[in-house]
Amino acid sequence: MKPIVAIVGRPNVGKSLLFNRLAGARISVVEDSSGVTRDRLYADAEWLEHKFTLVDTGGIDAETTEYIPQKVKEQALIAIETADVIVFVVDGKAGVTDADRSVADILRRSKKPVLLAVNKIDVFTPNRLEEVYEFYELGLGTPIPVSSGQMLGLGDLLDEITANFPETNDNENDEYVRIAVVGKPNVGKSSLINKILGEERLIVSDIAGTTRDAIDTFFTKDGQNYIFVDTAGIRKKSKVTEALEKFSVIRSHAAVTRCDVCLLMIDAVEGVTEQDTKIAGIAHEEGKPTIIVVNKWDIVEKDGKTMNKHKKEVQEALKYMSYAPIVYISALTGLRVNNLFELIETVRQNHALRIQTGVLNDVLINAMATAAPPTSKGKQLKISYMTQVSVKPPTFVMFVNETELFHFSYKRYMENKLREAFGFLGTPIYIIARNKNE
């Protein structure tokens, strides 16, 4: 496992911008208002020969009793507990505050290596650097002047970070399966991940839109490493008015793009909504293996026919994702949550499944014998042979006499025949027609 570096501090001192600078990408939502970063954010980073994981946290308000700020504080404390090195960010323009002293007290008790980064030192002159010295009173060693905005002092900070890494950390498997958990707001995405983890890793609230960032959460089960990405709830465009929410929607799309498996969560009580179909379309168009997870099944009134009826309604609403398995769960009670892992492994393997050309063409011959290729304007489609050209998703090329004759309905027929023969549960498959002379 790579070393973990947690960036902590009171609200609005520039933690997220520093996180982005150190990670080399705009990963954390940055906006000039306090309280924007709510959950832990992870990013892989590298300095010289050292690879590590950065964790951005929400601002710690040690005195707050309000629900969301209190939860943010809890998440930051968890990040501190799991970190190998802690970067404590303070505001060099504001000087030492009572809130800084409170955070420093928490960090001293952690017994972890703590680096004190004095941010917003935009000019490295003797007089300006003298202002950094007042932070010695926090009792956390030599203050390190940095400017996230001007990108000053970051190399020195990274040198100190890597110098404090544990001696051995390269022996564990760093192979992870990325699972994007997507859906409209308040469908139970964070609750599902918390149930899987067995701890309250993500903030859970009945306030729609509580999760604003796409949050990477690491988990290991039966020797397999996973990263669960809890995405911001995707709202209808007409409701996405804040610039912050717009950026979070983009993040959710990006999470689907780079995931290995997508869990599409649907509210069992509401059923499939128009917004659900749009979210599903993102995963389908990206060619991602998908599992439809119907949550809150525990509060649905049921008889012996309820599940079959509900499943038909889901399949009807998401016709283009007929390949996606449907599982009914309760993130609250844990009902069938463990079943997800077997399905995740199945759809992931199907997404990477490669079929030998000889076997494919046996299926092709049988399919054409059952239903002859279509004819148009006196010309009949002739398929010479088929081969698989890629995986993730499985993609097949059929060489034909004229591509214009390869009608959509026959393409769908061939897709069904491939699924009958090889399964491909959970993954879209692509079929491309090419002229045989190409």
N, C-alpha and C positions, 0 to 999 in steps of 0.2 A: 504494500500500500504506500502510495506517495505521501510525503509529509503534508500536514494540513496547517494552513496559516489563516487565522481568523483576524479580520479587521473589525475592531470595536471602538466605541466611543459614545459620547452623548449625541443627541440629535443635531443634524445640520452643521457638522464640522468638516464635511467633504469626504466621508468614508467611501461612498459609492464611486466618486470620480477617481479617487486613488485606486480603488479596486479595478476600475476600467483601465487605468494607465498601466498598472502592474500586469493585468491579464492581456493587455495589448489589443483589446477590442471593447466595443460598447456593449457590455453584457448586462450591467446593472442599470435599472431605470435611474436617471439623474434628473432632478428638477429642483429649482431653488425654493423649496418649501420643506419644512421639517416633517419627518414621519413618513416619507415616501417609501423607503425600503422597509418592508414589514417582516419578511421571512428571510431565512438564510439563503444565500445564493452561492453556488459553487462554480468555479472555472479552473481549468487546467492552465498552468503557467510554467514558464521555464526561464531560468537565469543561468547563463554559462552552461555547465554540464548538469545542473540541478533541475529536476522536474518536481513540481509540487502542486497542491490544490489550494486555491484561494477561496476563502469564505467571507462574503459580505454579510453584515448583520444590520438590523435596525438599530436606531439610536437607543441607548440605555438611559432611561429616566428613572433613577433609583428611588425617587420619592413618590412616583405616581401610583394612584389606586384605580385609575380608569381602566376599563376592560382591555381595549386594544393595546394601548401603551404598555400595560402590565404584561400582556402576552408577548409583545415584542421583546421586552426585557427577558422573559423566560427563554425565548428562542436564542437570544444573544448569550445567555448563560450556558445553554446547551452547547453552543458553538465553542465557547471558552473551554468547556469540559473536554471536548473532543479534539481540540487543537494541539499541535506540537509547538507552535510558536504563535504568539499574540502580538498584533500591531495595534497599539493604543493611539488613536488619532485625536489630537487636540487642535484648537483654533489659535494660531499664533497671533492673529489680529485681536482677538477677544481677551487673550491672556488667560490665566488660571481662574477657573470658576468653581463654585461649590459643587456643581454637577461633575466636573472633572475630578475633584477630590473624592467624591462618592464612588465613581467608576474605578479610580485608582485603588481604593480600599478593597473593592471586589477582586481586582486583578492581583493584588499582592497576596490575597488568600488562596489564589488558584495554584500557586507554587509552579507556574509555567514560565518559560522564558518570555518576557514582555519587552517589546521595543516601543519607545515613546516617540512617535512621529509628530512633529510640530508642523502642521499644515498651514498653507496660505502665506508662506515666507517667499514672496515673489521676487525679492531682490536680495542677493547674497552679499550685502555690504557689512563691514564691521559693526556699524551702529545697529543695523537690522538684526544681525545675528546675536547681539547682546540681549535682545528682547527674549531670545529663546531660553536664556539662563534661568529665568524665573520658574521654569517648569521643573527644575531640579527639586523643588519643594515637594513634588508628588512622590519622591522616593522610588523612582523606577529607572534609575540609571541616567546615562547621558542622553539628553534630548537630541533627536536627529531632525534638522531643519529640512523641510521638503515643500515643494509647490506642485500640487497635482495639476493646477491650471497651466502653469508655465513649464511643467515637466522638469523641475529642478530637484536635485538631490535624490532622485529615485534609484540611481545606481548604488549610492552609498547605503540606502535603506535595504535594497535587495542583497547587497553583500552581507549586511548584518543578519538579515532573515536566514539566508542559507548557512551562515556560520553557526547558527543555533539549531540546525536540523539534527535529529537523532543519527547516530553513526550508521545503523543498518536499517534500510527501509526498502530495499529493491528485490526482496526475495518472494514477495507475494504476487499473486496473479492480478494483473491490471486489466483483464479482459472483462468488459461489462456489456450487458444487454440493456439498451436504452428503451424505457417504456414511457411513452407520452400519454398522460391521462388528460383527455380533453372532453369538453362539454360546455353547455351554457352555464351561467352563474348559478351557484347554490344547488347544484345537483348532487354534491357529496364527494367531489374529487379529493379534497384534503382529508376528509373523514376516511375514505378508502385507504389512502396511504398510511394514515395513522394506525388504522386497524392492522394493516400488514406489518408495520414496524413494531407494533406493540407499545408505542409511546406517542405522546403528543408532539410529534416533530413539526407539524404544520399548524398554523393558526386555524382553528375551526370556529366559525361564527355563523349565525343565521342571517347576517348582514350580507346581501348579495354583493359580490365583487371584492370580498375580503382579500383574496389572493390576487395580487397585481402583477407579480413577476412569475416567470417560469422557473420553478425551483427544482434543482437537482438533489435527489435524496438517495444515498447509497444504501444497499441492502444485499445480504448474502443468504441464499437458501440452498441447502443440499449441495454445497460446493460451487454453485453458480453465482456470480456477482451481477447485480442489477443496479441500474440507475432509474429511479422513478422520477419523472418530470411532471410536477403538478403545475398545470398551466393556468394562467388567468382565465376566468370565465369569459367566453366569447359572447358578446352581446350583439344585437342587431345594430347595423351601422347608424340608424337614426338615433339610437340611444348612446352611441359612443361619442360624446361631445368633449370630454376632457382630453387634452393632449396626452396626458398620462395614460388614460385608458386606451387611446389609439395606439400608443407604443406597445402596450401590453398585448393588444390583439395581434400586432405584428409578431411579437415574441411567441405567442401561442402557435401561429402558423409556422414559425421557424422551428419550434420544438417538434412539430409533426415531421417537418422536412428531414431532421437529423435523427429521428428515432428509429429503432429496429422493429418495435411493435406499438400499435396504437390501441389504447383502451378508450372507446367512445362511450361515455356515460350518459344514460337517459333516465329521467325521473319516471318511475313506474306509475305514479299517480297521474301525472300530466300526460304520459304517453309521448309519442314522437311528435315534436313540433316542427314548424317550418325552419326554425333556427337549427334544430338537430340535423335536419337534412342538409343544410348548408355546411355545418361542421363536418358531417360525414363525408361530404363531397371533397373537402380538403384532403382527407386521408386517402380517399379513392383516387383522386387526381394525382396525388404524389406517389401512388403505387405502393402504399404501405399495408402490411398485414394488419388486420383490424379485428378486434373482439368487441361486440356490442354488449356493454355491461348495463343491465337494467337494475338500478338501485332503488332502495326503499320498498322492496318487495314485502317486507314484514308488515307494512301498514296497509297493504291492499287487501280488501275483503275478497275471499277466494272460495271457489267450489272446485269440483273435479275437472272442470273445463276451462278455468280461468287462464292458466298458463298457456295452453294451446291457442286460445282465442287471442290473448295478448301477443303471442309470438307471431301469429298470422298478421296482426295489425302492424307490427314492427316491420315484418318482411315486405308487406305491401307498401309501406311508406318509404322503405329503403330498398327498392327493387334492384337498383344498380349495385347493391352490396349483398346480393343473395349468398355470396361465398362466406360472409362473416358469421361465425358462430354467435349465438345469443346465450348469455348466462344471467340468471336472476339471482341477485344478491341483496344483502343488507349490510352496508358498511357499519351501521350502528351495532348490530348484534353479531356480525361476523358470518352470517349465513352464506355458505358456498364461496366465501372469499378464498379459501385455500385451493378451490378448484381452478382458480385463475391461472396458477402457475403451470399446471399441466397443459392448459390451452395455449398459454404463451409460448411454451416450448414447441408445441405442435405447429402453430401458425408460423413461428420463426423458422423452423426447419422446412416447412412447405415453401416459404418465401425464397429459400436458397436451394430448392430442389432442382436437380438437373437430370434430364431424361436422355438416354442414348438415342441417337438418330434412328437406328434400326427398329427399336421398340416404338418410337414415335410413328414411323411410317407403317408399321403393322396396324396401329390404331387408325391412321389415315385411310388405309385401304378398306378396313372394315366399315369406317364411317361412310365412305363414298358408296360402298356396296349397299348400305342400309338406306341412304338418301342420296340420290345422284346430284352432282353439282348443278346449279341453276343454268337456265338458258335464257338469253336475251337477244332479240332481233336476229334469230336464226343461229346465233353462236352460243356454244356451250362452254362453261368454265371447265378448264382442265388443270388439275393440280399435279405437278410432276413429283414433288416430294416436299417434306417438311423437316426443319431442323431447329434446334433451340440455340439461340445466339447469346442469351445472357440470363442471369438470375437477379433476384431482388429488384423488381418482380420477375418471375419466369416469363421470358419473351421468346416467341416462336415466329419463324419466317416460313411462309408457304410460297413456293415458286410456281407461278401460274402462267397460262398463255396470255391473258389480258387482265390486268388488275381491276379494270372497270367492271368486269363480270363477277368479281368477288363481292356479292351483295352482303349487306350487314346481317341479314337473317341467317345466311349460311355461315358467316363468321361466328355468330352466336351459337349456331348448331355445333360447329367444330369446337368451340370453347366448352360446351356442355359435354361433348365426347371426351375431351381431355380430362375434364373433372371426373367423369365417370371412371376413367381408367386409372388416374393417378391421385385423385382426391383434391389436392391443392386447397384444403380447408383454410379459410382465413385470409388467403392472399389473392389479389387480383392477378390475372394473367393477360398478357398482350399477344395478339396475333397480327402479324403484318404480312400483307401480300406484296410480292415482287414479281416483275416479269422474269421469266426463266432465263432470259438472255443477260440479265443484270449480274 
